[in-house]
């Protein structure tokens, strides 16, 4: 049968098989979403006899070193006045755009494996079903739960190309039960480039993001059009 390990009781909704690891991952993500959590693939291998896909909570992992503040940027100016209301001196307040890491060492993990090395059927073989934080009151705070499926993405691209505004597109999708926000439409716009007519780089970026990669790119703006110049990506778990 399978190599199910007794590292935790597998929930009833996940105690089954799926055709392909993508279908299995989607089911695990949907299960987590109902409980107010979000998951991502932290490590995987789809070659050889030991195929697997390890899935963790979005808060899994060790936060980056935050001892050093990022470079200070100009902030508001503090003006000192005398009793007559005359300006005596002014001081520009420096502020730090410091973002705190989402990684807090959450122990939740589950492992997906095929039933056999040559099988197309995948299942959960082990789970550490424990979080060190509370579930989100609003799951839309996790961008992964606002991502487009293929059908919705195609519709959004059509509407973008037809000249619809981000807010109008988001309103339509909300009426259809989607969790997508206007900023998600704006993000999609930024990933479509004038020098990528076949949307190959757009599809690559989306695929990398879905696999848990942090993707950065630089563009050049010219005549109201955006041209991709460079692309960088790294996985959130590098060891």
C-alpha positions in Angstrom: 0.0 0.0 0.0 1.9 3.1 1.2 4.5 4.3 3.7 2.2 6.2 6.0 4.1 7.3 9.1 2.6 7.7 12.6 3.8 11.3 13.1 0.3 12.6 13.5 -3.3 11.6 12.8 -4.1 12.4 9.2 -7.3 14.4 9.0 -10.2 12.6 7.3 -10.4 15.2 4.5 -6.8 14.4 3.6 -6.9 10.6 4.1 -7.4 9.7 0.4 -5.5 9.7 -2.9 -5.3 12.2 -5.7 -4.1 11.8 -9.3 -0.9 13.8 -9.4 0.9 15.9 -6.8 -0.6 19.2 -8.0 -4.2 17.9 -7.3 -3.0 16.6 -3.9 -1.4 20.0 -3.1 -4.5 21.9 -4.1 -6.6 19.7 -1.8 -4.2 20.3 1.1 -4.3 24.1 0.4 -8.1 24.1 0.3 -8.2 22.2 3.6 -5.8 24.7 5.3 -7.8 27.6 3.9 -10.9 26.4 5.7 -9.0 26.6 9.0 -7.5 30.0 8.4 -4.0 28.9 7.4 -1.9 28.9 4.2 0.6 26.4 2.9 3.5 26.4 0.5 5.9 23.8 -1.0 9.1 24.0 1.0 10.9 21.1 -0.8 10.2 18.6 -3.5 11.6 16.0 -5.9 9.7 14.5 -8.8 12.5 12.4 -10.2 13.8 8.9 -9.4 12.3 6.4 -7.0 11.9 8.7 -4.0 9.5 11.3 -5.2 8.0 13.6 -2.6 6.5 17.0 -2.0 7.0 18.5 1.5 4.4 21.2 2.4 4.7 23.6 5.2 2.8 26.4 6.8 3.5 29.9 5.4 5.0 30.7 8.7 7.5 27.8 8.7 11.2 28.5 8.7 13.5 30.8 10.6 13.1 34.6 10.1 16.0 36.4 8.5 18.4 38.4 10.7 16.7 41.6 11.6 19.5 43.1 13.7 20.4 45.5 10.9 17.8 48.0 9.9 17.4 48.8 6.2 18.7 52.1 4.9 16.8 55.0 6.3 14.6 57.0 4.0 13.4 60.6 4.3 10.4 61.0 6.6 8.3 63.9 7.9 10.0 67.1 9.1 9.7 68.1 12.8 9.5 71.9 13.1 10.3 73.6 16.5 8.6 77.0 17.1 9.0 79.6 19.8 6.2 81.1 21.9 5.3 83.5 19.1 4.9 80.7 16.6 8.1 81.5 14.7 10.1 78.6 13.4 13.3 78.1 15.4 14.7 74.9 13.8 13.6 71.9 11.9 14.7 68.3 11.9 14.0 65.7 9.2 12.9 62.5 10.8 14.4 59.4 9.3 12.2 56.3 9.1 13.0 52.7 8.4 10.7 50.7 6.0 11.3 47.6 8.0 9.2 44.6 7.1 8.9 41.8 9.7 9.4 38.3 8.4 6.4 36.0 8.2 8.6 33.1 9.3 8.2 32.3 12.9 9.3 28.6 13.1 5.8 27.2 12.8 6.2 23.4 13.0 3.3 22.4 10.7 4.4 20.2 7.8 3.0 17.4 5.8 4.5 15.0 3.3 3.1 13.9 0.0 4.3 10.8 -1.8 3.0 8.6 -4.6 1.6 5.2 -3.6 4.4 3.5 -5.5 7.4 4.8 -7.3 5.6 4.4 -10.7 2.2 5.5 -9.5 0.3 8.6 -10.5 -1.7 8.5 -7.3 -0.4 10.6 -4.5 -1.4 10.8 -0.8 -0.4 12.3 2.5 2.0 9.9 4.2 2.8 12.0 7.3 1.7 15.2 9.1 2.8 17.4 12.0 -0.6 18.9 12.5 0.4 21.7 14.9 0.8 25.5 14.5 2.5 27.9 16.9 0.2 30.8 15.9 -3.5 31.5 15.6 -5.4 31.1 12.4 -6.1 34.2 10.3 -9.4 35.9 10.9 -9.4 36.8 7.2 -7.7 34.3 4.9 -7.4 37.0 2.2 -4.4 38.3 4.1 -2.6 35.3 2.5 -2.0 36.2 -1.2 -1.9 32.5 -2.1 -5.6 32.3 -1.3 -6.3 35.2 -3.7 -4.5 33.7 -6.7 -6.3 33.2 -9.9 -7.2 29.8 -11.3 -6.5 29.4 -15.1 -10.1 30.4 -16.1 -10.1 33.5 -13.9 -6.6 34.6 -15.0 -7.6 34.3 -18.7 -10.7 36.5 -18.0 -8.7 39.1 -16.1 -6.1 39.3 -18.9 -9.0 39.8 -21.4 -10.5 42.6 -19.3 -7.1 44.3 -18.8 -6.5 44.3 -22.5 -10.0 45.7 -23.1 -9.2 48.7 -20.9 -11.1 47.8 -17.7 -9.8 49.4 -14.5 -8.5 47.2 -11.6 -11.4 48.1 -9.3 -14.0 47.3 -11.9 -12.4 43.9 -12.5 -12.1 43.1 -8.8 -15.8 44.1 -8.2 -16.9 41.7 -11.0 -14.8 38.9 -9.6 -16.1 39.5 -6.0 -19.6 39.3 -7.3 -18.7 35.9 -8.7 -17.4 34.7 -5.3 -13.7 35.4 -5.8 -11.4 36.7 -3.0 -9.3 38.7 -5.5 -8.6 42.3 -4.7 -7.8 45.3 -6.9 -4.1 45.1 -5.9 -3.9 41.6 -7.2 -5.1 42.9 -10.6 -2.4 45.6 -10.4 0.2 43.0 -9.6 -0.8 40.9 -12.6 -0.5 44.0 -14.9 3.1 44.5 -13.7 4.1 41.0 -14.7 3.0 41.4 -18.3 5.7 43.0 -20.5 5.7 44.6 -24.0 8.7 42.5 -24.9 7.0 39.2 -23.9 4.3 38.9 -26.6 3.7 35.2 -25.9 3.4 35.8 -22.1 6.2 33.2 -21.6 8.0 35.2 -18.9 4.6 36.0 -17.3 3.8 32.3 -17.1 7.2 31.5 -15.8 6.8 34.1 -13.0 3.4 32.7 -12.0 4.7 29.1 -12.0 7.7 30.1 -9.8 5.4 31.9 -7.3 3.1 29.0 -7.1 6.0 26.8 -6.2 7.0 29.0 -3.3 9.7 31.1 -5.0 10.3 34.8 -4.2 10.4 36.5 -7.6 11.9 39.9 -8.3 12.3 41.7 -11.7 13.3 45.0 -13.1 11.6 46.8 -15.9 12.2 49.8 -18.2 9.3 52.2 -18.9 9.2 53.6 -22.4 6.4 55.4 -24.2 3.9 54.1 -21.6 5.0 50.5 -22.0 6.9 48.2 -19.7 9.9 46.1 -20.8 11.4 43.3 -18.8 15.1 43.8 -18.2 16.1 41.2 -15.6 14.5 38.5 -13.5 15.7 37.0 -10.2 14.2 34.2 -8.1 15.1 32.2 -5.0 13.2 29.7 -2.9 12.1 30.7 0.6 13.9 27.6 1.9 17.4 27.3 0.6 18.8 24.4 2.6 
